[in-house]
């Protein structure tokens, strides 16, 4: 099933079930709007039937927020997890990490919780912060059942579902600081959504992720092409730290990011980036420089 965090005129924030990608059926109002779809994840399973008045709305008459608007922990991210992207990044001059083109082990970094933005956000880049903003379309995993030392065999039992993330990056900060956290973590640099879908909705063998900038196709790949698949990522991460319900794991981006071009194609004021995933909707972001 597909769920959204939304607000209809005159109503409090709510969680809704998306019907045929056209309408939303309210299933739970939310006293705390920062909960979003986490209100369902914390129940341990998806809500099937509408509760409350079950109001029905068209998508164009509501405000849709990020499915997980206020995270309690950093977004866990994976670097260089598609072969062609690993190659373009390693040759870009922005990779200050290992000289190894294809990583032997998953490269894990994080983005701050304050990076989360909604699915139709206008992301404002503070004046003087960076001139090299890049896009990265990614499938994100939503953890539903926590645990530590999770095996690859059991890993998908701990997944609640999936959503989309645009892992926006200040490439100059990433390069200059010789690590990735600051370049990945300006406020609003993780647009997320629009849907949060339960794991039964997706096949990781054939989920296509695409990205366009002002309508120009830049990225397209299948999650079948991941170097380290979702079960492997969960096993590696949980070997070190305890995963908790609501944790987000961004699984990496395909080739075609801005630094993969000669010269690089960084985002400019007014650019519109659209990230689309099979069964996951379209995440649209407008870039604005102060």
C-alpha positions as CSV (number, residue, x, y, z in Angstrom):
1,X,0.0,0.0,0.0
2,X,1.0,3.6,-0.6
3,X,0.8,6.2,2.2
4,X,1.3,10.0,2.4
5,X,1.5,12.6,5.1
6,X,-0.9,15.3,4.0
7,X,-3.0,18.3,5.1
8,X,-6.4,19.3,3.7
9,X,-7.8,22.8,4.1
10,X,-9.3,23.3,7.5
11,X,-8.1,19.8,8.7
12,X,-5.1,18.8,10.9
13,X,-2.2,16.8,9.4
14,X,-3.1,13.2,8.6
15,X,-1.9,10.0,7.1
16,X,-3.7,8.9,4.0
17,X,-3.7,5.9,1.8
18,X,-3.2,6.6,-1.9
19,X,-5.8,5.1,-4.2
20,X,-4.8,4.6,-7.8
21,X,-2.3,7.4,-7.6
22,X,-5.2,9.9,-7.9
23,X,-7.0,10.2,-4.5
24,X,-6.1,10.0,-0.8
25,X,-8.3,8.4,1.8
26,X,-7.6,9.7,5.3
27,X,-6.9,6.8,7.7
28,X,-5.4,8.6,10.7
29,X,-5.3,12.2,11.9
30,X,-2.0,13.2,13.6
31,X,-1.8,15.3,16.7
32,X,1.9,15.7,16.1
33,X,2.5,16.6,12.4
34,X,6.2,15.7,12.7
35,X,5.2,12.0,13.0
36,X,4.0,11.5,9.4
37,X,3.8,7.9,8.2
38,X,5.9,6.9,11.2
39,X,2.6,6.8,13.1
40,X,1.8,3.7,11.0
41,X,5.3,2.2,11.2
42,X,5.2,2.3,14.9
43,X,2.1,0.2,14.9
44,X,4.2,-2.7,13.5
45,X,2.1,-3.2,10.4
46,X,0.3,-1.2,7.8
47,X,-3.3,0.0,8.4
48,X,-5.6,-1.6,6.0
49,X,-9.0,0.0,6.7
50,X,-9.8,3.7,7.0
51,X,-10.4,5.1,10.5
52,X,-12.1,8.3,11.6
53,X,-14.3,9.8,8.9
54,X,-12.2,8.4,6.1
55,X,-12.4,11.6,4.1
56,X,-11.4,11.3,0.5
57,X,-9.4,14.0,-1.3
58,X,-7.9,14.5,-4.7
59,X,-4.1,15.0,-4.8
60,X,-4.4,18.5,-6.2
61,X,-6.5,19.8,-3.2
62,X,-4.1,18.8,-0.4
63,X,-0.6,19.7,0.8
64,X,1.7,16.7,0.8
65,X,4.5,16.6,3.2
66,X,7.6,14.4,3.6
67,X,6.4,10.9,4.7
68,X,8.9,11.1,7.6
69,X,9.2,14.9,8.3
70,X,11.2,14.9,11.5
71,X,13.7,12.1,11.9
72,X,15.1,11.3,15.4
73,X,18.4,10.0,13.8
74,X,20.6,10.8,10.8
75,X,19.7,9.3,7.5
76,X,22.0,6.4,6.8
77,X,23.4,6.7,3.3
78,X,25.5,4.5,1.0
79,X,28.1,5.8,-1.4
80,X,29.2,4.5,-4.8
81,X,26.7,1.7,-4.8
82,X,26.2,1.5,-8.6
83,X,29.2,0.5,-10.7
84,X,28.9,3.3,-13.4
85,X,28.4,5.9,-10.7
86,X,31.4,4.6,-8.7
87,X,33.5,5.0,-11.9
88,X,32.2,8.6,-12.7
89,X,32.7,9.7,-9.1
90,X,36.2,8.3,-8.8
91,X,37.3,10.1,-12.0
92,X,35.6,13.4,-11.1
93,X,38.2,14.9,-8.8
94,X,35.7,15.1,-6.0
95,X,36.4,11.7,-4.4
96,X,38.7,12.2,-1.4
97,X,38.2,8.6,-0.2
98,X,39.7,5.3,-1.3
99,X,41.4,5.1,-4.6
100,X,39.5,1.8,-5.2
101,X,36.9,2.4,-8.0
102,X,34.5,-0.3,-7.0
103,X,34.3,-0.6,-3.2
104,X,35.0,-3.9,-1.6
105,X,32.7,-3.0,1.4
106,X,29.7,-0.6,1.6
107,X,30.7,3.0,2.0
108,X,28.4,4.4,4.8
109,X,27.9,8.0,5.7
110,X,25.0,10.1,7.1
111,X,22.9,13.2,6.5
112,X,21.6,15.2,9.4
113,X,17.8,14.9,10.2
114,X,17.4,18.6,9.4
115,X,18.0,17.8,5.7
116,X,14.5,16.4,5.2
117,X,12.2,18.4,2.9
118,X,8.8,17.7,1.4
119,X,8.1,16.2,-2.0
120,X,7.4,19.5,-3.7
121,X,9.9,21.6,-1.7
122,X,11.7,24.7,-2.7
123,X,15.1,24.1,-1.3
124,X,16.9,27.4,-0.5
125,X,20.7,27.4,-0.8
126,X,22.1,30.0,1.7
127,X,24.1,32.8,0.1
128,X,27.8,32.0,-0.1
129,X,27.5,28.4,1.2
130,X,28.1,26.6,-2.1
131,X,28.1,27.0,-5.9
132,X,28.2,23.3,-6.7
133,X,24.9,21.7,-5.8
134,X,24.4,18.3,-7.2
135,X,21.4,15.9,-7.4
136,X,21.3,12.2,-6.5
137,X,18.2,10.1,-7.1
138,X,17.9,7.2,-4.6
139,X,15.7,4.4,-3.3
140,X,15.4,4.7,0.5
141,X,14.6,1.8,2.8
142,X,12.3,2.3,5.8
143,X,13.1,0.1,8.8
144,X,10.0,-1.3,10.5
145,X,11.4,-3.7,13.0
146,X,14.6,-2.8,14.8
147,X,17.5,-5.1,15.6
148,X,21.2,-5.6,15.8
149,X,23.2,-8.3,14.1
150,X,20.5,-8.9,11.5
151,X,21.4,-11.6,9.0
152,X,21.0,-11.1,5.2
153,X,18.5,-14.0,5.2
154,X,16.3,-12.2,7.8
155,X,17.0,-8.6,6.6
156,X,13.8,-8.0,4.6
157,X,11.7,-9.0,7.6
158,X,12.9,-5.8,9.2
159,X,11.9,-3.6,6.3
160,X,8.6,-1.8,6.5
161,X,8.8,-0.2,3.1
162,X,10.4,2.2,0.7
163,X,10.4,5.9,-0.4
164,X,12.4,8.2,-2.6
165,X,15.2,10.6,-1.6
166,X,17.1,13.2,-3.6
167,X,20.5,13.2,-1.8
168,X,21.4,16.8,-2.7
169,X,25.1,17.5,-2.2
170,X,27.3,20.5,-2.0
171,X,30.2,19.0,-3.9
172,X,32.7,21.8,-3.0
173,X,32.1,21.2,0.7
174,X,32.3,17.5,0.2
175,X,35.7,17.9,-1.6
176,X,37.2,20.6,0.7
177,X,36.4,18.9,4.0
178,X,37.8,15.6,2.8
179,X,34.7,13.8,4.2
180,X,31.0,13.8,3.2
181,X,28.9,14.9,6.2
182,X,28.9,18.7,5.8
183,X,28.5,18.5,2.0
184,X,25.5,16.3,2.4
185,X,23.8,18.0,5.3
186,X,22.7,21.6,4.5
187,X,19.2,22.2,5.7
188,X,16.6,20.8,3.2
189,X,19.2,18.7,1.2
190,X,17.2,15.5,1.5
191,X,13.8,16.0,-0.3
192,X,11.8,12.8,0.4
193,X,8.6,11.2,-0.8
194,X,6.0,11.6,-2.1
195,X,4.8,8.1,-1.1
196,X,5.9,5.7,1.5
197,X,5.1,2.3,0.2
198,X,4.9,-1.0,2.0
199,X,7.5,-3.6,0.9
200,X,5.0,-5.8,-0.8
201,X,4.5,-3.0,-3.4
202,X,8.0,-3.2,-4.8
203,X,10.3,-5.8,-6.4
204,X,13.9,-5.0,-5.7
205,X,14.7,-7.0,-8.8
206,X,13.2,-4.5,-11.2
207,X,12.5,-1.1,-9.6
208,X,13.6,1.7,-11.9
209,X,14.9,4.9,-10.5
210,X,15.1,8.0,-12.8
211,X,16.1,11.6,-12.4
212,X,15.4,14.6,-14.7
213,X,16.6,18.2,-14.5
214,X,14.3,20.7,-16.2
215,X,12.9,17.7,-18.1
216,X,16.2,16.4,-19.3
217,X,16.9,12.8,-18.4
218,X,20.1,12.5,-16.3
219,X,19.8,9.2,-14.4
220,X,18.2,5.9,-15.0
221,X,18.9,2.5,-13.4
222,X,17.4,-0.5,-11.8
223,X,17.9,-1.5,-8.2
224,X,18.9,-4.8,-9.6
225,X,22.2,-3.0,-10.4
226,X,23.1,-2.2,-6.8
227,X,26.6,-3.4,-5.9
228,X,25.4,-4.1,-2.4
229,X,21.7,-5.1,-2.2
230,X,19.3,-4.1,0.5
231,X,19.7,-7.3,2.6
232,X,23.5,-6.9,2.5
233,X,23.3,-3.2,3.5
234,X,21.0,-4.0,6.5
235,X,23.3,-6.8,7.6
236,X,26.5,-4.7,7.4
237,X,24.9,-1.6,9.2
238,X,23.2,-3.6,11.9
239,X,26.4,-5.5,12.7
240,X,27.7,-2.1,14.1
241,X,24.6,-0.3,15.4
242,X,21.1,-1.2,16.4
243,X,18.5,-0.3,13.8
244,X,15.3,1.3,15.0
245,X,11.8,1.5,13.5
246,X,11.7,4.6,11.3
247,X,15.3,4.5,10.4
248,X,16.0,5.5,6.7
249,X,18.7,3.9,4.6
250,X,19.4,5.7,1.3
251,X,20.8,3.0,-1.0
252,X,23.0,5.0,-3.4
253,X,22.6,6.8,-6.7
254,X,23.0,5.7,-10.3
255,X,25.4,7.3,-12.8
256,X,24.5,10.6,-14.4
257,X,25.0,13.0,-11.5
258,X,26.2,16.5,-12.3
259,X,29.9,15.9,-11.6
260,X,29.8,13.0,-14.1
261,X,29.7,15.5,-17.0
262,X,32.5,17.5,-18.6
263,X,32.2,20.2,-17.5
264,X,30.1,19.4,-14.5
265,X,26.4,20.2,-14.7
266,X,25.6,21.7,-11.3
267,X,22.2,22.9,-10.3
268,X,21.3,26.5,-10.9
269,X,18.7,28.9,-9.4
270,X,15.2,27.8,-10.5
271,X,16.2,24.3,-11.7
272,X,13.5,21.7,-11.2
273,X,14.7,18.2,-10.3
274,X,12.3,15.2,-10.6
275,X,13.1,11.8,-9.1
276,X,10.8,9.0,-10.1
277,X,10.6,5.4,-9.0
278,X,8.5,2.5,-10.1
279,X,5.5,2.5,-7.8
280,X,7.0,5.3,-5.7
281,X,5.6,8.4,-7.5
282,X,7.6,11.5,-8.4
283,X,9.6,13.7,-6.0
284,X,9.9,17.2,-7.4
285,X,12.3,19.8,-6.0
286,X,12.9,23.4,-7.0
287,X,16.4,24.9,-6.3
288,X,16.6,28.5,-5.1
289,X,19.9,30.3,-4.4
290,X,19.7,33.3,-2.0
